[in-house]
Amino acid sequence: MNAAEAQTRVDLAACYRLMARYGMTDLIYNHITACIPGTAHQELLINPFGFLYEEITASSLLKINLAGDVLDPGPTSLGLNRAGYVIHSAVHAARDDAVCVIHTHTEAGVAVSCMPQGLMPITQNALRFTGRIGYHEFEGPAIDEDERVRLVAALGTHNALVLRNHGLLTVGRSIGEAFWLMQRLETACKIQVAALAAGPPHWPSEQAQQRTSAVFDPRTGSEHVALNGALEWQALLRQLDRTDQSYRD
C-alpha cells in the first residue's frame, strides 16, 4: 500500500484505541470510518465486525468501497457489519469533507438522544454545537439503505448528529477532528445527564449563549479556542504511544 493509506490506517487504529480509552465503545458494535487519500472518497477503512476497539490495529482494518464490497479483508476472517456500512457510506458519499465518521451508542449519548429537548445549551461544551447539530428520527436498526437519504438530510452541513433513541455521530475533515468533536459532544451529554439528575439546571443568559456559540463558529471563531482538534489530537497520540504502540502494527 502507499504511504498515505498506511498513515491513515495508523491514525484510524489510534482513534479506535482512544475511543476505548475514553469509554465511548459498545462491545464489538459501532464503527469509525476513514477515507483513503487519493481515492476520491470511494474507498474506506472500517473495523472488522467482531473486534473490540482495544484490539484494532492498522493492519486489521478492512478496506471497502461505497457499495459495501470488501476490497481487502486484512488478516482476519471477520467481515463487515451492514449497519455500519449503511450509515457511514451515506455520509461519506454525500459530503466531500467527510474524511472520518464516528458513530457511538454511549449511555449518556443515547440518554440525550431520548430526551425531547435533545442537547441543551447549558454548558460550554454543548454551546459549541448550537446551530451546528442535526437530529434524525429513529427508524429501527440501520440496515435499510433507503434510510440513508433521510439521515444525510438531517445531518445537512453539520458535523454532529443526534440519532434519536439511538446514539451520536460526528464528521471530521480529519480523523483527529472527528474524535475531538465526539469527545466534546460526549462530554456535553454526560454533563447534561448529571445536571438533570440533580433537578432543573441553571441556564446561561441568552447573551452568554450567543457569544459562546459565536466563539466556536469556524467563520467567527477566536484564535484562543480549539476549532479542529489538531493540538488535542497530537497530545492524544503522545499519550497513547507512552503506554501502547501495538495499534501501529
C-alpha beads as a LAMMPS data file, in Angstrom:
LAMMPS data file: protein, C-alpha beads

249 atoms
248 bonds

1 atom types
1 bond types

-500.0 500.0 xlo xhi
-500.0 500.0 ylo yhi
-500.0 500.0 zlo zhi

Masses

1 110.0

Atoms # bond

1 1 1 0.000 0.000 0.000
2 1 1 1.100 3.583 -0.441
3 1 1 2.286 5.834 2.383
4 1 1 -0.979 7.776 2.566
5 1 1 -3.048 4.650 3.169
6 1 1 -0.526 3.331 5.663
7 1 1 -0.679 6.564 7.684
8 1 1 -4.477 6.620 7.562
9 1 1 -4.525 3.073 8.908
10 1 1 -2.282 4.048 11.813
11 1 1 -4.340 7.141 12.648
12 1 1 -7.636 5.263 12.429
13 1 1 -6.350 2.435 14.623
14 1 1 -5.235 5.058 17.132
15 1 1 -8.720 6.552 17.059
16 1 1 -10.272 3.184 17.881
17 1 1 -7.891 2.721 20.811
18 1 1 -8.607 6.235 22.089
19 1 1 -12.359 5.678 21.852
20 1 1 -11.877 2.638 24.093
21 1 1 -9.629 4.554 26.477
22 1 1 -12.177 7.339 26.856
23 1 1 -15.131 4.997 27.373
24 1 1 -17.000 5.583 24.130
25 1 1 -17.481 1.981 22.992
26 1 1 -20.284 -0.596 22.870
27 1 1 -18.647 -4.044 22.883
28 1 1 -17.968 -5.006 19.221
29 1 1 -20.579 -2.590 17.870
30 1 1 -20.322 0.845 16.264
31 1 1 -17.780 1.989 13.730
32 1 1 -15.264 4.627 12.797
33 1 1 -14.558 5.014 9.095
34 1 1 -11.915 6.987 7.258
35 1 1 -11.447 7.735 3.573
36 1 1 -8.258 6.533 1.941
37 1 1 -6.474 9.563 0.441
38 1 1 -6.363 9.657 -3.347
39 1 1 -9.475 7.528 -3.863
40 1 1 -11.960 10.421 -4.135
41 1 1 -13.831 9.079 -1.069
42 1 1 -14.592 5.856 -2.936
43 1 1 -12.515 3.620 -0.649
44 1 1 -12.872 3.481 3.127
45 1 1 -11.274 1.792 6.097
46 1 1 -13.526 0.245 8.765
47 1 1 -13.195 -2.184 11.679
48 1 1 -13.745 -5.909 11.157
49 1 1 -17.038 -6.857 12.834
50 1 1 -16.127 -8.876 15.888
51 1 1 -13.120 -6.990 17.265
52 1 1 -13.254 -4.852 20.376
53 1 1 -11.954 -1.333 19.775
54 1 1 -8.991 -2.045 22.039
55 1 1 -7.943 -4.861 19.677
56 1 1 -7.880 -2.826 16.459
57 1 1 -4.540 -2.449 14.697
58 1 1 -3.573 -0.678 11.492
59 1 1 -3.300 -3.931 9.548
60 1 1 -6.570 -5.444 10.842
61 1 1 -8.797 -2.758 9.292
62 1 1 -10.991 -3.718 6.342
63 1 1 -10.804 -1.791 3.081
64 1 1 -14.235 -1.388 1.474
65 1 1 -15.836 0.696 -1.260
66 1 1 -19.016 2.759 -1.086
67 1 1 -21.019 -0.158 -2.456
68 1 1 -20.050 -2.222 0.597
69 1 1 -17.677 -4.554 -1.241
70 1 1 -14.680 -5.713 0.798
71 1 1 -11.585 -4.856 -1.219
72 1 1 -9.082 -6.052 1.378
73 1 1 -10.238 -8.228 4.308
74 1 1 -6.982 -7.898 6.212
75 1 1 -5.576 -10.788 8.239
76 1 1 -8.838 -11.795 9.957
77 1 1 -11.778 -13.865 8.741
78 1 1 -14.220 -11.300 10.109
79 1 1 -16.472 -9.380 7.759
80 1 1 -18.407 -6.141 7.520
81 1 1 -21.335 -5.075 9.701
82 1 1 -24.121 -3.950 7.369
83 1 1 -25.449 -1.289 9.752
84 1 1 -22.014 0.315 9.837
85 1 1 -21.815 0.331 6.066
86 1 1 -25.296 1.842 5.639
87 1 1 -24.722 4.782 7.998
88 1 1 -21.118 5.575 7.211
89 1 1 -21.189 5.152 3.453
90 1 1 -24.175 7.508 3.278
91 1 1 -22.254 10.308 4.964
92 1 1 -19.036 9.739 3.034
93 1 1 -20.920 9.696 -0.273
94 1 1 -22.815 12.898 0.496
95 1 1 -20.047 15.005 1.988
96 1 1 -16.716 15.729 0.295
97 1 1 -15.380 16.995 3.616
98 1 1 -16.286 13.796 5.471
99 1 1 -12.816 12.292 5.860
100 1 1 -13.787 10.479 9.064
101 1 1 -17.149 9.476 10.546
102 1 1 -17.678 8.234 14.119
103 1 1 -20.897 6.687 15.459
104 1 1 -21.477 5.759 19.115
105 1 1 -24.040 4.162 21.439
106 1 1 -22.754 5.554 24.739
107 1 1 -25.005 5.659 27.785
108 1 1 -25.010 9.448 28.000
109 1 1 -25.310 9.933 24.240
110 1 1 -28.282 7.590 23.933
111 1 1 -29.892 9.152 27.015
112 1 1 -29.735 12.628 25.483
113 1 1 -30.993 11.246 22.154
114 1 1 -34.122 10.093 24.022
115 1 1 -34.775 13.489 25.612
116 1 1 -37.385 15.621 23.808
117 1 1 -35.195 18.718 24.087
118 1 1 -32.095 16.933 22.775
119 1 1 -28.768 18.581 23.594
120 1 1 -29.468 21.520 25.893
121 1 1 -27.341 24.729 25.635
122 1 1 -26.432 24.714 29.323
123 1 1 -22.645 24.213 29.149
124 1 1 -19.734 25.494 27.124
125 1 1 -19.301 22.063 25.539
126 1 1 -22.945 21.964 24.479
127 1 1 -22.879 25.536 23.150
128 1 1 -20.068 24.503 20.834
129 1 1 -22.779 22.660 18.871
130 1 1 -25.572 25.249 18.990
131 1 1 -26.883 25.663 15.450
132 1 1 -24.368 23.066 14.271
133 1 1 -26.049 19.760 15.119
134 1 1 -28.780 17.790 13.356
135 1 1 -31.436 15.333 14.583
136 1 1 -32.532 12.151 12.806
137 1 1 -35.614 10.218 13.918
138 1 1 -35.246 6.560 14.872
139 1 1 -36.343 4.092 12.176
140 1 1 -35.095 0.852 13.732
141 1 1 -31.745 -0.880 13.111
142 1 1 -29.881 0.937 10.340
143 1 1 -29.974 -1.817 7.735
144 1 1 -32.331 -0.190 5.233
145 1 1 -30.444 1.685 2.524
146 1 1 -33.487 3.922 1.947
147 1 1 -32.865 5.498 5.356
148 1 1 -29.595 6.962 4.117
149 1 1 -31.378 9.777 2.262
150 1 1 -33.162 10.920 5.402
151 1 1 -30.081 10.564 7.595
152 1 1 -27.965 12.688 5.259
153 1 1 -30.715 15.304 5.042
154 1 1 -30.859 15.518 8.845
155 1 1 -27.086 15.933 9.046
156 1 1 -27.016 18.599 6.341
157 1 1 -23.837 20.646 6.574
158 1 1 -23.412 19.983 10.292
159 1 1 -20.532 17.995 11.773
160 1 1 -22.617 16.407 14.514
161 1 1 -25.857 14.435 14.511
162 1 1 -28.111 13.063 17.229
163 1 1 -29.692 9.806 16.105
164 1 1 -32.912 9.832 18.123
165 1 1 -33.276 6.885 20.533
166 1 1 -30.043 5.528 19.076
167 1 1 -26.826 7.487 19.618
168 1 1 -24.441 10.118 18.292
169 1 1 -22.458 10.756 15.104
170 1 1 -19.662 13.179 14.240
171 1 1 -17.977 14.053 10.960
172 1 1 -14.424 15.349 10.674
173 1 1 -12.173 16.749 7.985
174 1 1 -9.543 14.601 9.656
175 1 1 -9.575 11.614 11.986
176 1 1 -8.387 13.835 14.807
177 1 1 -11.183 16.348 14.279
178 1 1 -13.878 13.656 14.258
179 1 1 -12.556 12.239 17.547
180 1 1 -12.279 15.676 19.133
181 1 1 -15.852 16.555 18.158
182 1 1 -17.175 13.261 19.514
183 1 1 -15.299 13.644 22.796
184 1 1 -16.668 17.189 23.222
185 1 1 -20.207 16.046 22.346
186 1 1 -19.998 13.051 24.655
187 1 1 -18.771 15.267 27.493
188 1 1 -21.678 17.657 26.938
189 1 1 -24.118 14.738 27.096
190 1 1 -22.573 13.366 30.294
191 1 1 -22.814 16.752 31.989
192 1 1 -26.425 17.199 30.862
193 1 1 -27.476 13.809 32.233
194 1 1 -25.726 14.528 35.547
195 1 1 -27.183 18.038 35.810
196 1 1 -30.751 16.896 35.128
197 1 1 -30.411 14.177 37.763
198 1 1 -29.928 16.930 40.337
199 1 1 -33.008 18.883 39.240
200 1 1 -33.787 21.662 36.737
201 1 1 -30.462 23.112 35.544
202 1 1 -29.411 26.735 35.585
203 1 1 -29.348 28.152 32.053
204 1 1 -26.775 30.671 30.800
205 1 1 -28.180 34.006 29.685
206 1 1 -29.193 34.418 26.049
207 1 1 -26.282 36.816 25.604
208 1 1 -23.801 34.289 27.001
209 1 1 -25.245 31.542 24.821
210 1 1 -24.936 33.631 21.665
211 1 1 -21.417 34.819 22.492
212 1 1 -20.181 31.298 23.274
213 1 1 -21.729 29.815 20.153
214 1 1 -20.110 32.520 18.022
215 1 1 -16.695 31.863 19.535
216 1 1 -16.881 28.266 18.346
217 1 1 -18.163 29.124 14.871
218 1 1 -15.434 28.424 12.262
219 1 1 -16.448 31.646 10.479
220 1 1 -16.249 33.897 13.528
221 1 1 -14.231 31.829 15.987
222 1 1 -11.466 33.028 18.241
223 1 1 -7.827 32.045 17.847
224 1 1 -7.886 31.289 21.566
225 1 1 -10.238 28.279 21.316
226 1 1 -9.838 24.946 19.545
227 1 1 -11.784 24.668 16.308
228 1 1 -10.398 21.499 14.688
229 1 1 -8.793 19.463 17.459
230 1 1 -5.346 19.425 15.831
231 1 1 -3.368 20.178 19.006
232 1 1 -5.539 17.857 21.058
233 1 1 -5.025 15.010 18.569
234 1 1 -1.237 15.253 18.741
235 1 1 -1.387 15.237 22.543
236 1 1 -3.650 12.179 22.484
237 1 1 -1.274 10.315 20.169
238 1 1 1.600 11.048 22.526
239 1 1 -0.489 9.759 25.427
240 1 1 -1.301 6.578 23.531
241 1 1 2.281 5.976 22.450
242 1 1 3.545 6.269 26.016
243 1 1 1.516 3.244 27.056
244 1 1 0.867 1.060 23.999
245 1 1 2.086 1.315 20.409
246 1 1 0.645 -2.004 19.266
247 1 1 -2.105 -0.172 17.352
248 1 1 0.556 0.682 14.770
249 1 1 1.054 -2.997 13.834

Bonds

1 1 1 2
2 1 2 3
3 1 3 4
4 1 4 5
5 1 5 6
6 1 6 7
7 1 7 8
8 1 8 9
9 1 9 10
10 1 10 11
11 1 11 12
12 1 12 13
13 1 13 14
14 1 14 15
15 1 15 16
16 1 16 17
17 1 17 18
18 1 18 19
19 1 19 20
20 1 20 21
21 1 21 22
22 1 22 23
23 1 23 24
24 1 24 25
25 1 25 26
26 1 26 27
27 1 27 28
28 1 28 29
29 1 29 30
30 1 30 31
31 1 31 32
32 1 32 33
33 1 33 34
34 1 34 35
35 1 35 36
36 1 36 37
37 1 37 38
38 1 38 39
39 1 39 40
40 1 40 41
41 1 41 42
42 1 42 43
43 1 43 44
44 1 44 45
45 1 45 46
46 1 46 47
47 1 47 48
48 1 48 49
49 1 49 50
50 1 50 51
51 1 51 52
52 1 52 53
53 1 53 54
54 1 54 55
55 1 55 56
56 1 56 57
57 1 57 58
58 1 58 59
59 1 59 60
60 1 60 61
61 1 61 62
62 1 62 63
63 1 63 64
64 1 64 65
65 1 65 66
66 1 66 67
67 1 67 68
68 1 68 69
69 1 69 70
70 1 70 71
71 1 71 72
72 1 72 73
73 1 73 74
74 1 74 75
75 1 75 76
76 1 76 77
77 1 77 78
78 1 78 79
79 1 79 80
80 1 80 81
81 1 81 82
82 1 82 83
83 1 83 84
84 1 84 85
85 1 85 86
86 1 86 87
87 1 87 88
88 1 88 89
89 1 89 90
90 1 90 91
91 1 91 92
92 1 92 93
93 1 93 94
94 1 94 95
95 1 95 96
96 1 96 97
97 1 97 98
98 1 98 99
99 1 99 100
100 1 100 101
101 1 101 102
102 1 102 103
103 1 103 104
104 1 104 105
105 1 105 106
106 1 106 107
107 1 107 108
108 1 108 109
109 1 109 110
110 1 110 111
111 1 111 112
112 1 112 113
113 1 113 114
114 1 114 115
115 1 115 116
116 1 116 117
117 1 117 118
118 1 118 119
119 1 119 120
120 1 120 121
121 1 121 122
122 1 122 123
123 1 123 124
124 1 124 125
125 1 125 126
126 1 126 127
127 1 127 128
128 1 128 129
129 1 129 130
130 1 130 131
131 1 131 132
132 1 132 133
133 1 133 134
134 1 134 135
135 1 135 136
136 1 136 137
137 1 137 138
138 1 138 139
139 1 139 140
140 1 140 141
141 1 141 142
142 1 142 143
143 1 143 144
144 1 144 145
145 1 145 146
146 1 146 147
147 1 147 148
148 1 148 149
149 1 149 150
150 1 150 151
151 1 151 152
152 1 152 153
153 1 153 154
154 1 154 155
155 1 155 156
156 1 156 157
157 1 157 158
158 1 158 159
159 1 159 160
160 1 160 161
161 1 161 162
162 1 162 163
163 1 163 164
164 1 164 165
165 1 165 166
166 1 166 167
167 1 167 168
168 1 168 169
169 1 169 170
170 1 170 171
171 1 171 172
172 1 172 173
173 1 173 174
174 1 174 175
175 1 175 176
176 1 176 177
177 1 177 178
178 1 178 179
179 1 179 180
180 1 180 181
181 1 181 182
182 1 182 183
183 1 183 184
184 1 184 185
185 1 185 186
186 1 186 187
187 1 187 188
188 1 188 189
189 1 189 190
190 1 190 191
191 1 191 192
192 1 192 193
193 1 193 194
194 1 194 195
195 1 195 196
196 1 196 197
197 1 197 198
198 1 198 199
199 1 199 200
200 1 200 201
201 1 201 202
202 1 202 203
203 1 203 204
204 1 204 205
205 1 205 206
206 1 206 207
207 1 207 208
208 1 208 209
209 1 209 210
210 1 210 211
211 1 211 212
212 1 212 213
213 1 213 214
214 1 214 215
215 1 215 216
216 1 216 217
217 1 217 218
218 1 218 219
219 1 219 220
220 1 220 221
221 1 221 222
222 1 222 223
223 1 223 224
224 1 224 225
225 1 225 226
226 1 226 227
227 1 227 228
228 1 228 229
229 1 229 230
230 1 230 231
231 1 231 232
232 1 232 233
233 1 233 234
234 1 234 235
235 1 235 236
236 1 236 237
237 1 237 238
238 1 238 239
239 1 239 240
240 1 240 241
241 1 241 242
242 1 242 243
243 1 243 244
244 1 244 245
245 1 245 246
246 1 246 247
247 1 247 248
248 1 248 249
